[in-house]
Amino acid sequence: MGHDSVETPNLSFVRGGEPGHGTPYARYARLSELHSLQNPRSKVPAELSFIVTTQVMELLFGLLRHEWTLAQQALREDDLPQALAALRRGTHAQDVLVESWGLLATMTPQEFNAFRSVFGEASGFQSSAFLHLEFLLGNKNAALLRMYDEVPETRAELTEALRSASLYDDALALLARRGLAVPHEPSDQRHRTDPAVEAAWRRVYTDPELASLQPLAEALLDVAERVTRWRQRHLAAVRRAMGAKPGSGGSSGLSWLRKAAEQDVFPELWSVRDEM
């Protein structure tokens, strides 16, 4: 096919895509709208970095949800290659998330305190996108839904995620379909270490007939390790900028973050290594 036959993309479906309104790139990425969303409430230079970091993380939360949902769908269809591809794409997004904390690495307590009052009780702890990811990981807590009592659409969406299978549930369901004795019923409770699940993963690593499932175990462990790295960087960033003061949203701040950083994701994939 010759170069002259390439059709001009139709970007009219993009908001702001009317003729003469910026370049095709600006219309496609909605750059004018994007760059209008950073509105510091103080004159402290560090506040812009704080806002941009927060917004970047929220965008990456949405991308991760997209990839993990695709991975779930593929697992339910017994399409292991597609599930692994989605998880692999997600780990790259997780790497960027972890490194995003570097944007705040030089913020001093004086700089943070200079604008902290302008966002009042706002806290990343209130992020519905982040909570959705926690539920997808199996870290479920129904009590957290109370934050969204006045946002019924968000609460309904999170309630569905709470009651639905997590990414780990779908991985365990695939193991069960491959003949492993493993519980995999979805629950609205946080996943806790189960000896039967640990035994199933041990067989995946030691039984040659189940070796094809090892890439799934390792891909999930890649996800889990990056979640821990993100939590550790969060803990370090908060400790550096505000110490042990209570969080703006009413959480216990540093102690809550430390507890979260110590909590393993997909715990059997870690504990099984003790006996291998």
Residue pairs with C-beta under 8 A, 6 or more apart in sequence:
9 24
11 17
11 24
11 27
11 28
12 18
14 27
14 28
14 30
15 30
15 33
16 22
16 27
16 30
16 32
16 33
17 27
17 28
21 27
22 31
22 32
25 31
26 32
37 55
38 48
38 51
38 52
38 55
39 51
40 47
40 48
40 51
40 115
41 47
41 115
41 118
41 119
42 114
42 115
42 118
44 111
44 114
44 115
45 111
46 107
46 111
46 112
46 114
46 115
47 115
47 118
49 103
49 104
49 107
50 104
50 107
50 112
50 115
52 103
53 100
53 101
53 103
53 104
54 124
56 100
56 103
57 97
57 100
57 124
58 127
58 129
60 93
60 96
60 97
60 100
61 97
61 127
61 129
61 130
61 132
61 133
62 129
63 90
63 93
64 90
64 93
64 94
64 97
64 133
65 129
65 132
65 133
65 136
67 86
67 87
67 89
67 90
67 93
68 86
68 87
68 90
68 133
68 136
68 167
69 136
70 82
70 86
71 82
71 83
71 86
71 87
71 90
71 167
71 170
72 83
72 136
72 165
72 167
72 170
74 80
74 82
74 83
74 86
75 83
75 170
75 171
75 173
75 174
76 170
76 173
78 174
78 177
80 174
80 212
80 213
80 215
80 216
83 216
83 219
84 215
84 216
84 219
87 219
87 220
87 222
87 223
88 219
88 222
90 223
91 219
91 222
91 223
91 226
94 223
94 226
94 227
94 229
94 230
95 226
97 226
97 230
98 226
98 229
98 230
98 233
101 230
101 233
101 234
101 236
101 237
104 237
104 241
105 237
105 240
107 237
107 240
107 241
108 241
109 240
109 241
109 242
109 243
111 241
112 241
112 242
113 242
116 242
116 248
119 248
120 248
121 248
121 249
121 250
122 248
122 249
123 247
123 248
123 249
123 250
123 251
124 130
124 249
125 247
125 249
125 251
126 147
126 249
128 148
128 151
128 154
128 157
128 158
131 144
131 158
132 157
132 158
132 161
134 140
134 141
135 158
135 161
135 162
135 166
136 161
136 166
136 167
137 166
137 167
137 168
137 223
137 227
137 265
137 266
138 166
138 167
138 168
138 169
138 190
138 191
138 265
138 266
139 190
139 191
139 263
139 265
140 162
140 166
140 187
140 188
140 189
140 190
140 191
141 190
142 162
142 188
145 155
145 158
145 159
145 162
148 154
148 155
148 158
149 155
162 188
163 186
163 188
164 186
165 173
165 186
166 186
166 191
167 220
167 223
168 191
168 220
168 266
169 184
169 185
169 186
169 187
171 216
171 220
172 182
172 183
172 184
172 197
172 200
173 184
174 213
174 216
175 182
175 184
175 200
175 204
175 213
176 182
176 184
178 210
178 213
180 200
180 203
180 204
180 210
181 196
181 199
181 200
182 196
182 197
182 199
182 200
183 194
183 196
183 197
191 266
191 267
192 267
193 267
193 268
193 271
194 268
197 268
198 268
198 271
198 272
200 268
201 217
201 268
201 269
201 272
202 272
202 275
202 276
203 210
204 210
204 211
204 213
204 214
204 216
204 217
205 214
205 217
205 272
205 276
206 276
217 269
220 266
220 269
221 266
221 269
221 270
223 265
223 266
224 264
224 265
224 266
224 269
224 270
227 265
228 261
228 264
228 265
231 257
231 260
231 261
232 261
234 257
234 261
235 254
235 257
235 258
235 260
235 261
238 253
238 254
238 257
239 254
242 253
243 254
244 253
244 254
244 255
245 253
245 254
246 252
246 253
247 253
247 256
264 270
